[in-house]
Amino acid sequence: MPPVDDTPAEKPRRRPSRAPRTPMPERDASERARDFAEVSLGYSEEQAVAEANRCLQCKNPTCIEGCPVNIDIKSFIARIIDGEYAAGVAVLKQRNALPAACGRVCPQEEQCEASCVLARTKEPVAIGRLERWLGDFDLACDLEHRCVPEVGEPSGASVAVVGSGPSGLACAGELRRRGHAVTVFESLHAPGGVLTYGIPEFRLPKSIVQAEIEMLRVMGVEVVTDVVVGATYTLDELLAEEGFDAVFIGSGAGLPLFLGIPGENLNGVYSANEFLTRVNLMKAYEFPAYDTPVWRGRKVAVVGGGNVAMDAARTAKRLGAEEVFLVYRRSEEEMPARREEVHHAQQEGIEFKMLCSPLEILGHDGFVTGMLATRMELGEADASGRRAPMCVVGSEFVIDCDTVIVALGTKANPLIAKTAPDLALTRRGYIAANDHGATNKPGVFAGGDIVTGSATVILAMGAGKKAASAIDRWLAERRG
């Protein structure tokens, strides 16, 4: 597809609508909490156009500055206003290869929408919902009629991308646009990384992820699954023996963190990573149609306050749990999860146990029977800017549960680093890379969670795109 001409046409000055923000249609909470179908239904065409017409089409659109991949938000919304939907998709895909996925899971309220001019006095334009609508418009087309970003003339160079999560996919797409051959290596049996194994079907249908990855394949990106870099190949083997000119590491930070308290070895204790991978990637919720078992607790305690904790709690509810408790050591105001996800969890009957922290997981005959916790209170702000939680002496109590899911975040998997002793790491075990993704090892670049620790999908994509530009420059310098 040729580049989109974003030069504004001469049109009469349009008055933006003063209507309130268009709400997103959702399924009823009592119905949706029993299955894995998507919660949010998306805008209709009429709703999308109405919301687009709230945009002021600012001369200096500050919303773009709030987007980690610098999508031309003003232009794609203008295309919706003018009814030029395919052109709107093309504007999106100039900067983002996964609009339907990002429109669903990116925290737009903290990024582009927070920078919207309307946010100063009223509700911002629903940029994420409009991105999702255009992404879905594209996916509804036959494959031959979908928007395929233009691919540059072959450069003669080839790049290996380790990991098919957000950073890897973004890097791969950008490298193909610049004419380089790209092979993505995925350790699991299905591509998508955290988009596939981490985010539940009811928030991000896997058909959406695979359809957007299919567009990368159409662009010429090769995706190879069941290859563990660090075991199947080392970095040196990719560069010296497999013929790649550069490597991008976007393997994520998938090693789970635990509480470090007594009882974590009991049956019925999961990391959120394992629990969600079994359900999302391995479809344990369809057992026995899929032969992946998962412990279906009657009373489930989820420890944590982020989006992963919300996903685990809501998944446990859908697997049939009678009661699901979210155990968090701070108050609801301090929870890092998206407000939308908190709201949906509360609607679906998840019980929030705020200002309490686990001390021990209790058990009998090797199985979980409860959790000993203590009340907390908030003191002075800590290094993160949030008020530090402190134990209330003598406030211990027992939460009756038969399952505990620990959702405290992740750390770097050391597998790649162990087979590349010359690759510099940070003191926390993440790969050390500069602002452009370059590591100390010539030809090796990295980005996303394996560099920064756990972050958002769109931030990982931004890192992948930035690294792709650096790889392109590095390859050009080598060619002389």
ROSETI-377099 format. One record per residue (C-alpha): x, y, z; residue in three letters; residue number from 1. Coordinates in pm, 1 decimal. Each point is the difference from the previous one (the first is absolute). Layout:
NODE       c1       c2       c3 code pos
NODE        X        Y        Z  ALA NUM
...
//
This chain:
NODE       c1       c2       c3 code pos
NODE      0.0      0.0      0.0  MET   1
NODE    144.1    342.6    -95.0  PRO   2
NODE     74.8    253.1    274.4  PRO   3
NODE   -298.6    196.5    121.0  VAL   4
NODE     -6.5    367.9    -95.0  ASP   5
NODE    -77.8    175.6    325.1  ASP   6
NODE     -2.8    348.4   -150.4  THR   7
NODE   -328.5    148.9    121.8  PRO   8
NODE   -246.9     72.5   -277.3  ALA   9
NODE   -166.2    338.7    -23.8  GLU  10
NODE   -328.3    -49.1    183.0  LYS  11
NODE   -242.7    225.2    178.2  PRO  12
NODE     88.7     48.0    365.6  ARG  13
NODE   -186.9   -263.7    200.2  ARG  14
NODE   -152.7     61.1    338.8  ARG  15
NODE     85.8   -291.2    232.3  PRO  16
NODE   -288.8   -162.6    182.2  SER  17
NODE    -60.1    108.2    358.9  ARG  18
NODE   -162.6   -334.7     79.1  ALA  19
NODE    127.6   -199.6    300.1  PRO  20
NODE    245.0   -285.1    -52.3  ARG  21
NODE   -163.2   -295.4   -173.8  THR  22
NODE    -25.0   -295.4    243.0  PRO  23
NODE    132.6   -340.6   -100.5  MET  24
NODE   -272.1   -267.4    -24.5  PRO  25
NODE     67.2   -293.7    235.6  GLU  26
NODE   -150.9   -336.2     76.9  ARG  27
NODE   -194.2    -33.0    323.8  ASP  28
NODE    229.9    -89.0    290.7  ALA  29
NODE   -211.0   -291.2    128.1  SER  30
NODE      7.1   -160.3   -345.5  GLU  31
NODE    360.5     67.2    -97.9  ARG  32
NODE    148.2   -125.3    329.7  ALA  33
NODE   -104.1   -350.8   -101.0  ARG  34
NODE    183.9    -22.2   -333.4  ASP  35
NODE    310.6    117.3   -184.1  PHE  36
NODE   -167.6    204.9   -275.0  ALA  37
NODE    119.0    359.4    -33.4  GLU  38
NODE   -136.6    245.5    257.4  VAL  39
NODE      7.1    322.7   -201.6  SER  40
NODE   -199.0    -12.1   -322.4  LEU  41
NODE    164.4    287.0   -187.4  GLY  42
NODE   -155.1    300.4   -169.1  TYR  43
NODE   -246.2    -18.4   -284.1  SER  44
NODE     80.8    213.5   -304.2  GLU  45
NODE   -246.5    262.7    120.1  GLU  46
NODE    159.4      9.9    346.1  GLN  47
NODE    352.8     17.9   -144.3  ALA  48
NODE    -89.4    291.1   -224.5  VAL  49
NODE   -174.9    178.5    287.5  ALA  50
NODE    303.9    -37.9    223.6  GLU  51
NODE    239.7    103.2   -276.7  ALA  52
NODE   -199.5    317.7    -45.0  ASN  53
NODE     84.5    100.4    356.4  ARG  54
NODE    363.5     43.7   -110.8  CYS  55
NODE    107.4    364.0    -26.9  LEU  56
NODE    250.7    -82.4   -276.8  GLN  57
NODE    252.9    220.4    181.1  CYS  58
NODE    262.9    187.2   -197.0  LYS  59
NODE    262.1   -141.8    238.3  ASN  60
NODE   -141.3   -340.8    105.9  PRO  61
NODE    152.6    -72.3    340.8  THR  62
NODE   -158.7   -347.1      2.9  CYS  63
NODE    269.2   -122.1   -241.3  ILE  64
NODE    269.8     90.2    252.3  GLU  65
NODE   -169.8   -228.4    252.3  GLY  66
NODE     18.3   -304.9   -229.2  CYS  67
NODE    315.0   -214.6     42.9  PRO  68
NODE     -2.1    -84.9   -373.6  VAL  69
NODE   -106.9    348.6   -114.1  ASN  70
NODE   -310.3   -102.1   -193.0  ILE  71
NODE   -139.3    292.2   -202.1  ASP  72
NODE   -316.2      7.2    207.6  ILE  73
NODE   -135.3    320.6   -147.2  LYS  74
NODE     18.3   -140.7   -354.3  SER  75
NODE   -159.0   -338.1     68.0  PHE  76
NODE   -287.9    163.7    186.5  ILE  77
NODE    -42.8    245.9   -289.0  ALA  78
NODE    -35.9   -299.0   -235.3  ARG  79
NODE   -279.6   -138.9    217.8  ILE  80
NODE   -175.7    338.6     -4.2  ILE  81
NODE     22.8      5.6   -380.5  ASP  82
NODE   -116.6   -361.6    -37.1  GLY  83
NODE    336.6   -106.9   -147.3  GLU  84
NODE     43.7   -301.8    223.4  TYR  85
NODE    254.2   -194.3   -208.4  ALA  86
NODE    218.2    311.6    -15.1  ALA  87
NODE    -33.0     28.1    378.3  GLY  88
NODE    129.0   -356.0     39.1  VAL  89
NODE    295.0     85.8   -224.5  ALA  90
NODE     86.4    299.1    220.3  VAL  91
NODE     -7.7   -224.6    307.6  LEU  92
NODE    216.1   -269.3   -156.6  LYS  93
NODE    270.3    246.2    -95.1  GLN  94
NODE     94.2     -4.3    369.7  ARG  95
NODE   -180.0   -297.0    156.8  ASN  96
NODE    -27.9   -348.7   -150.7  ALA  97
NODE   -245.0   -118.5    269.8  LEU  98
NODE   -278.9    261.2     22.8  PRO  99
NODE   -283.2   -237.9     90.3  ALA 100
NODE    204.4   -147.1    286.5  ALA 101
NODE    137.0    332.0    126.1  CYS 102
NODE   -343.4    160.1    -16.9  GLY 103
NODE   -113.9   -261.1    252.0  ARG 104
NODE    284.2    -24.9    249.5  VAL 105
NODE    209.4    318.7     -6.4  CYS 106
NODE    -45.9    241.1    293.7  PRO 107
NODE   -103.4    290.8   -220.9  GLN 108
NODE   -139.6    181.2    302.2  GLU 109
NODE    357.9     45.6    125.5  GLU 110
NODE    154.5     75.9   -338.9  GLN 111
NODE   -161.7    153.8   -309.1  CYS 112
NODE   -335.9     73.8    164.3  GLU 113
NODE    168.8    161.4    299.6  ALA 114
NODE    165.5    240.0   -247.9  SER 115
NODE   -323.8     78.7   -186.8  CYS 116
NODE    -89.4    369.8     19.7  VAL 117
NODE   -355.7    -88.6    102.2  LEU 118
NODE    135.1   -176.2    310.8  ALA 119
NODE     75.7    342.3    150.9  ARG 120
NODE   -366.7     89.4     41.1  THR 121
NODE   -207.7   -308.7    -81.3  LYS 122
NODE     30.0   -361.1   -113.0  GLU 123
NODE    269.3    -63.4   -263.9  PRO 124
NODE    -74.5   -148.6   -339.5  VAL 125
NODE    -19.4   -381.3     26.7  ALA 126
NODE    310.8    -48.9   -214.2  ILE 127
NODE     52.0   -363.4     98.4  GLY 128
NODE   -356.6    -95.7    -85.8  ARG 129
NODE     29.3    167.5   -339.5  LEU 130
NODE    329.7   -179.8    -63.6  GLU 131
NODE   -169.1   -328.7     86.0  ARG 132
NODE   -292.3     81.1   -231.4  TRP 133
NODE    229.1     66.6   -296.5  LEU 134
NODE    205.8   -308.7     80.9  GLY 135
NODE   -315.7   -211.8      5.1  ASP 136
NODE   -116.8    164.0   -324.4  PHE 137
NODE    321.9   -121.4   -161.9  ASP 138
NODE    -31.7   -351.3    146.8  LEU 139
NODE   -355.7    -28.6   -132.6  ALA 140
NODE    131.6     30.8   -356.8  CYS 141
NODE    108.7   -297.2   -209.5  ASP 142
NODE    372.5    -63.1     29.0  LEU 143
NODE     63.4    133.4   -350.7  GLU 144
NODE   -181.2    324.8     82.9  HIS 145
NODE    167.0     68.7    333.0  ARG 146
NODE    256.2    275.6     43.8  CYS 147
NODE    352.5   -133.4    -48.7  VAL 148
NODE    278.3    249.2     78.7  PRO 149
NODE    242.7     58.4   -285.9  GLU 150
NODE    322.5   -201.2     12.6  VAL 151
NODE    328.1    157.7   -112.1  GLY 152
NODE    234.7   -131.8   -266.3  GLU 153
NODE    201.7   -302.1    122.6  PRO 154
NODE    307.8    113.7    187.4  SER 155
NODE    179.7   -332.2     -9.8  GLY 156
NODE     22.2     -5.6    380.7  ALA 157
NODE   -180.4   -239.3    233.0  SER 158
NODE    -94.5     48.7    365.0  VAL 159
NODE   -100.7   -254.0    264.9  ALA 160
NODE   -266.1    116.2    245.0  VAL 161
NODE    -13.8   -194.9    325.6  VAL 162
NODE   -354.5     -6.0    136.7  GLY 163
NODE   -332.9     66.6   -172.0  SER 164
NODE   -147.9    225.5    265.3  GLY 165
NODE    -78.1    371.0    -50.1  PRO 166
NODE    361.1    122.0    -22.7  SER 167
NODE    105.4   -280.2   -233.9  GLY 168
NODE   -297.8     41.1   -232.3  LEU 169
NODE     41.7    377.7    -14.9  ALA 170
NODE    370.8    -35.6    -75.1  CYS 171
NODE    -65.2   -265.3   -266.3  ALA 172
NODE   -264.6    209.2   -176.1  GLY 173
NODE    218.8    310.3     -4.3  GLU 174
NODE    302.0   -191.2   -131.4  LEU 175
NODE   -207.8   -146.5   -283.7  ARG 176
NODE   -122.9    348.3    -91.4  ARG 177
NODE    367.2     88.6    -43.6  ARG 178
NODE     65.2   -295.8   -230.2  GLY 179
NODE    182.3   -239.4    233.1  HIS 180
NODE    -73.8   -373.3     17.8  ALA 181
NODE   -135.9    -87.7    344.6  VAL 182
NODE    -44.3   -329.8    183.4  THR 183
NODE   -181.9      2.0    334.0  VAL 184
NODE     82.3   -283.9    240.3  PHE 185
NODE   -267.3    -87.5    257.4  GLU 186
NODE     65.0   -249.8    280.1  SER 187
NODE   -365.2   -104.7     35.9  LEU 188
NODE   -221.5   -175.7   -252.7  HIS 189
NODE   -201.2    312.0    -89.6  ALA 190
NODE    127.4    352.2    -72.9  PRO 191
NODE   -109.4    315.8    178.8  GLY 192
NODE    189.7    -12.3    327.6  GLY 193
NODE   -188.9    162.5    286.0  VAL 194
NODE   -280.9     92.8   -241.7  LEU 195
NODE    -67.5   -373.5    -39.9  THR 196
NODE     97.3   -161.1    330.4  TYR 197
NODE    -50.4    284.1    246.6  GLY 198
NODE   -310.3    200.8    -89.4  ILE 199
NODE   -330.7   -189.2     32.4  PRO 200
NODE   -233.8    -67.8   -287.2  GLU 201
NODE   -270.2    220.5    152.6  PHE 202
NODE    232.2    302.5    -29.4  ARG 203
NODE    188.2    -87.6   -318.2  LEU 204
NODE   -132.2   -282.4   -220.0  PRO 205
NODE    281.4   -215.1   -132.8  LYS 206
NODE   -153.2     12.7   -349.8  SER 207
NODE     74.4    374.7     -0.5  ILE 208
NODE    366.0    -58.3     92.5  VAL 209
NODE     51.1   -272.3   -260.9  GLN 210
NODE   -173.8    203.7   -273.6  ALA 211
NODE    230.2    295.8     62.6  GLU 212
NODE    307.1   -227.5      4.1  ILE 213
NODE   -121.2   -142.2   -332.5  GLU 214
NODE     41.7    347.7   -150.4  MET 215
NODE    365.8     -6.5     98.0  LEU 216
NODE     33.4   -333.9   -176.1  ARG 217
NODE   -159.4    153.9   -309.8  VAL 218
NODE    267.9    270.6     21.5  MET 219
NODE    260.0   -276.9    -12.5  GLY 220
NODE     85.0    -49.6    366.6  VAL 221
NODE     81.4   -365.5     70.2  GLU 222
NODE   -125.7   -128.5    336.3  VAL 223
NODE    159.1   -317.7    138.4  VAL 224
NODE   -147.9   -153.7    316.1  THR 225
NODE    138.9   -254.3    249.0  ASP 226
NODE    348.8    150.8    -12.8  VAL 227
NODE    160.9     95.4    331.7  VAL 228
NODE    284.2    244.8    -54.1  VAL 229
NODE    249.3    -81.1    271.0  GLY 230
NODE    -61.6   -372.2    -52.6  ALA 231
NODE    -85.1    -74.5   -364.6  THR 232
NODE    237.4    275.7   -112.7  TYR 233
NODE    230.6    234.9    184.0  THR 234
NODE     39.7    362.6   -104.6  LEU 235
NODE    343.4    -78.6   -144.6  ASP 236
NODE   -144.0   -286.5   -204.2  GLU 237
NODE   -268.9    224.7   -145.9  LEU 238
NODE    264.3    251.7   -105.6  LEU 239
NODE    285.3   -229.0   -103.1  ALA 240
NODE   -165.2   -321.6   -120.6  GLU 241
NODE   -358.5     83.0    -96.7  GLU 242
NODE    101.8    298.4   -210.5  GLY 243
NODE   -186.4    283.0    172.6  PHE 244
NODE    156.1    345.2    -16.3  ASP 245
NODE   -161.9    121.6    321.5  ALA 246
NODE   -214.5   -126.4    286.4  VAL 247
NODE   -275.9    175.7    194.0  PHE 248
NODE    -88.6   -148.8    340.2  ILE 249
NODE   -361.5     63.1     96.4  GLY 250
NODE    -52.4   -306.5    214.5  SER 251
NODE   -182.2    179.0    281.4  GLY 252
NODE     44.2    -47.0    372.5  ALA 253
NODE   -196.6   -313.5     68.9  GLY 254
NODE    154.7   -144.1    314.1  LEU 255
NODE   -261.2     37.5    277.5  PRO 256
NODE     60.0    159.5    338.0  LEU 257
NODE   -129.2   -169.5    315.5  PHE 258
NODE    -77.8    116.0    351.2  LEU 259
NODE    278.3   -183.3    179.8  GLY 260
NODE   -230.9   -109.6    283.0  ILE 261
NODE    -69.7   -345.0    152.7  PRO 262
NODE   -245.6   -217.9   -190.3  GLY 263
NODE     75.4    107.2   -357.1  GLU 264
NODE     85.4   -360.7    -93.1  ASN 265
NODE   -352.2   -124.9     82.9  LEU 266
NODE   -228.7   -142.9   -265.5  ASN 267
NODE   -237.0    273.0   -113.0  GLY 268
NODE    263.5    275.9    -14.7  VAL 269
NODE     61.1    145.5   -346.4  TYR 270
NODE    202.6    280.3   -146.2  SER 271
NODE   -226.7    214.9   -212.3  ALA 272
NODE    231.2    -78.2   -294.6  ASN 273
NODE    -62.6   -373.2     17.6  GLU 274
NODE   -370.5     38.3     74.4  PHE 275
NODE    -67.0    238.0   -288.3  LEU 276
NODE    222.7   -191.9   -243.4  THR 277
NODE   -186.8   -322.5     70.1  ARG 278
NODE   -334.3    171.1    -54.8  VAL 279
NODE     83.3    238.5   -287.1  ASN 280
NODE    259.6   -173.1   -214.7  LEU 281
NODE    -76.2   -360.3     88.6  MET 282
NODE   -380.1     48.7     23.6  LYS 283
NODE    -42.6   -176.0    333.3  ALA 284
NODE   -342.1    164.7     33.2  TYR 285
NODE   -118.1   -237.2   -275.5  GLU 286
NODE    119.1   -315.9    180.7  PHE 287
NODE    -42.7   -285.1    -94.4  PRO 288
NODE    -30.2    118.0   -362.8  ALA 289
NODE    354.3    128.8     61.3  TYR 290
NODE    198.8   -233.5    224.3  ASP 291
NODE    154.1    272.2    217.5  THR 292
NODE   -113.9    -31.8    360.1  PRO 293
NODE    -34.5    300.7    229.3  VAL 294
NODE    -91.7     13.1    365.7  TRP 295
NODE   -352.4    140.0     28.4  ARG 296
NODE    -22.4    143.8    347.3  GLY 297
NODE   -319.9     62.6    192.0  ARG 298
NODE    143.3    290.1    201.0  LYS 299
NODE    290.1    175.3   -173.0  VAL 300
NODE    233.8    265.4    141.0  ALA 301
NODE    197.9    204.7   -252.9  VAL 302
NODE    293.2    197.5    140.4  VAL 303
NODE     81.6    322.9   -185.1  GLY 304
NODE   -153.9    317.9   -133.2  GLY 305
NODE    103.4     28.2   -364.1  GLY 306
NODE   -165.3    -95.1   -327.2  ASN 307
NODE    135.0   -356.3     24.8  VAL 308
NODE   -163.1    -39.7    341.6  ALA 309
NODE   -330.6    122.9   -145.6  MET 310
NODE     33.9   -242.9   -290.3  ASP 311
NODE     71.8   -292.2    234.0  ALA 312
NODE   -289.7     85.6    233.1  ALA 313
NODE   -250.8     40.1   -281.7  ARG 314
NODE    124.6   -320.5   -164.3  THR 315
NODE    -41.9   -194.8    324.9  ALA 316
NODE   -357.2    129.8     21.3  LYS 317
NODE    -71.4   -124.4   -351.0  ARG 318
NODE    140.9   -341.6     86.7  LEU 319
NODE   -275.2    -37.3    259.3  GLY 320
NODE    139.6    139.1    324.9  ALA 321
NODE   -274.3     87.1    247.7  GLU 322
NODE    209.8    271.4    163.7  GLU 323
NODE    304.4    186.7   -127.9  VAL 324
NODE    196.9    235.4    225.5  PHE 325
NODE    252.3    255.1   -119.2  LEU 326
NODE    258.1     47.6    275.8  VAL 327
NODE    197.4    324.8    -25.5  TYR 328
NODE    221.9    170.6    252.8  ARG 329
NODE    -94.0    356.0    -95.9  ARG 330
NODE   -337.5    168.6    -58.5  SER 331
NODE   -202.9    -11.0   -318.9  GLU 332
NODE    123.1    347.9    -95.7  GLU 333
NODE    360.4   -128.3    -12.8  GLU 334
NODE    -76.4   -302.8   -217.4  MET 335
NODE    201.1     10.1   -325.7  PRO 336
NODE   -272.5   -181.7   -197.0  ALA 337
NODE   -199.8    192.3   -260.0  ARG 338
NODE   -313.5    158.1    144.9  ARG 339
NODE   -205.8   -174.2   -266.9  GLU 340
NODE    127.2   -341.0    110.1  GLU 341
NODE    -61.6     79.7    367.0  VAL 342
NODE   -355.5    106.9    -83.5  HIS 343
NODE    -65.6   -313.7   -204.3  HIS 344
NODE    137.1   -223.9    276.2  ALA 345
NODE   -225.3    161.7    260.9  GLN 346
NODE   -299.6    -33.2   -230.2  GLN 347
NODE     72.5   -370.7    -36.2  GLU 348
NODE      1.8    -60.5    374.4  GLY 349
NODE    371.0     -1.5     83.3  ILE 350
NODE     37.5     91.5    368.3  GLU 351
NODE    277.0    248.2     74.9  PHE 352
NODE    191.0    -51.7    324.4  LYS 353
NODE    200.2    320.1     15.0  MET 354
NODE    274.1     93.6    246.0  LEU 355
NODE     92.8   -355.8     88.2  CYS 356
NODE    305.3   -212.4    -73.3  SER 357
NODE     61.1   -377.5     11.2  PRO 358
NODE    219.5   -142.0    277.6  LEU 359
NODE    -42.2   -372.5    -64.8  GLU 360
NODE   -194.9   -237.8   -222.1  ILE 361
NODE   -171.6   -258.0    216.8  LEU 362
NODE    -56.7   -360.2   -100.4  GLY 363
NODE    -98.1   -352.7     95.5  HIS 364
NODE    127.0   -324.0   -157.9  ASP 365
NODE    192.0    204.4   -257.4  GLY 366
NODE   -293.1    212.1   -118.5  PHE 367
NODE    -87.3    365.6     59.7  VAL 368
NODE   -263.9     63.8    267.3  THR 369
NODE     44.6    371.5     60.3  GLY 370
NODE    225.2    301.6     21.2  MET 371
NODE    125.2    172.3    313.5  LEU 372
NODE      9.8    375.1    -67.4  ALA 373
NODE     61.3    319.9    190.8  THR 374
NODE   -168.0    338.2    -23.1  ARG 375
NODE    206.1    284.2   -144.1  MET 376
NODE     -3.6    376.7     27.9  GLU 377
NODE    158.3    258.2   -228.6  LEU 378
NODE    291.2    206.3    124.1  GLY 379
NODE    222.3    248.9   -177.7  GLU 380
NODE     55.9    -12.6   -375.9  ALA 381
NODE    269.7   -243.0   -116.3  ASP 382
NODE    243.4     28.8   -291.8  ALA 383
NODE   -280.1    -67.5   -249.4  SER 384
NODE   -198.6    297.0    129.7  GLY 385
NODE   -263.7   -221.9    158.0  ARG 386
NODE    -60.0    -13.9    373.8  ARG 387
NODE    192.3   -290.3    150.6  ALA 388
NODE   -212.1   -278.5    156.8  PRO 389
NODE     79.9   -100.2    359.8  MET 390
NODE   -125.8   -295.6    202.9  CYS 391
NODE   -253.5     63.7    275.5  VAL 392
NODE    131.0   -191.5    301.7  VAL 393
NODE   -236.1   -267.0    130.7  GLY 394
NODE   -242.3     24.4   -294.1  SER 395
NODE     52.5   -348.3   -145.2  GLU 396
NODE   -300.2   -181.4   -144.9  PHE 397
NODE    -70.7   -302.8   -222.5  VAL 398
NODE   -147.1      9.9   -350.0  ILE 399
NODE   -181.7   -324.6    -74.5  ASP 400
NODE    112.4   -120.7   -345.4  CYS 401
NODE    105.4   -313.9   -185.1  ASP 402
NODE    201.6    172.4   -275.9  THR 403
NODE    259.2    278.0      2.0  VAL 404
NODE    116.0    176.7   -315.9  ILE 405
NODE    307.5    220.3     39.0  VAL 406
NODE      0.9    298.6   -239.2  ALA 407
NODE    291.1    211.4    122.4  LEU 408
NODE    175.8     56.4   -331.9  GLY 409
NODE    288.4   -165.1   -179.3  THR 410
NODE    375.7      9.8    -39.8  LYS 411
NODE    236.9    -80.5   -283.7  ALA 412
NODE     38.8   -360.4   -110.4  ASN 413
NODE    377.5    -67.5     11.4  PRO 414
NODE      6.6   -263.2   -277.6  LEU 415
NODE    133.0    222.8   -279.9  ILE 416
NODE    248.5    174.6    226.3  ALA 417
NODE    141.3   -330.4    127.9  LYS 418
NODE     98.3    -99.0   -354.3  THR 419
NODE    136.6    346.0    -82.8  ALA 420
NODE    244.4     78.8    283.3  PRO 421
NODE    132.7    304.0   -189.5  ASP 422
NODE   -345.6    164.3     -3.7  LEU 423
NODE    -16.1    276.5    262.0  ALA 424
NODE   -283.6     -9.7    252.7  LEU 425
NODE   -137.0    246.6    253.0  THR 426
NODE     32.9    -75.1    371.0  ARG 427
NODE   -358.0   -132.9     -8.5  ARG 428
NODE     83.0   -246.8   -276.5  GLY 429
NODE   -161.3    183.4   -291.9  TYR 430
NODE    189.6     52.3   -325.2  ILE 431
NODE    190.3    327.9      3.3  ALA 432
NODE    -82.8    207.6   -309.7  ALA 433
NODE     28.0    367.1    -88.6  ASN 434
NODE   -290.2    227.3    -95.9  ASP 435
NODE      4.6   -141.8   -353.5  HIS 436
NODE      1.8   -364.2    107.9  GLY 437
NODE    366.7    -71.4    -71.9  ALA 438
NODE    173.7   -239.5    239.5  THR 439
NODE    373.8    -28.2     59.0  ASN 440
NODE     11.0   -297.9   -237.8  LYS 441
NODE     45.3    110.5   -364.8  PRO 442
NODE   -306.6    -72.0   -210.3  GLY 443
NODE   -218.4    -85.2    299.4  VAL 444
NODE   -283.8    231.6    101.6  PHE 445
NODE   -272.4    -37.5    262.3  ALA 446
NODE   -319.5    167.8    110.5  GLY 447
NODE   -322.7    -38.9    192.6  GLY 448
NODE    -38.0   -173.5    335.9  ASP 449
NODE    333.9   -183.1    -26.5  ILE 450
NODE    163.5    344.5     25.5  VAL 451
NODE   -243.4    206.4    208.9  THR 452
NODE   -180.9   -260.6    207.9  GLY 453
NODE   -378.0    -39.7    -21.1  SER 454
NODE   -165.3    285.2   -189.4  ALA 455
NODE   -290.7     56.3   -238.9  THR 456
NODE    -54.6   -152.0   -344.0  VAL 457
NODE     37.0    333.9   -178.0  ILE 458
NODE    320.0     93.7    185.3  LEU 459
NODE    149.7   -332.8   -106.2  ALA 460
NODE   -107.9     69.5   -358.0  MET 461
NODE    158.8    342.4     15.9  GLY 462
NODE    327.3   -158.7    112.6  ALA 463
NODE    -19.1   -251.1   -284.5  GLY 464
NODE    -53.2    270.9   -260.7  LYS 465
NODE    283.6    212.7    140.8  LYS 466
NODE    233.5   -300.4     -8.6  ALA 467
NODE   -101.7    -74.2   -360.1  ALA 468
NODE    113.2    347.8   -101.4  SER 469
NODE    331.9    -53.2    179.5  ALA 470
NODE     45.4   -340.8   -166.8  ILE 471
NODE    -71.5    157.0   -338.5  ASP 472
NODE    268.2    264.2     59.6  ARG 473
NODE    247.5   -263.0    122.2  TRP 474
NODE    -54.7   -215.6   -307.3  LEU 475
NODE     44.0    303.0   -226.3  ALA 476
NODE    330.3     85.2    169.5  GLU 477
NODE    122.2   -357.1    -52.8  ARG 478
NODE    -84.8     19.9   -370.4  ARG 479
NODE    205.7    319.7    -14.0  GLY 480
//
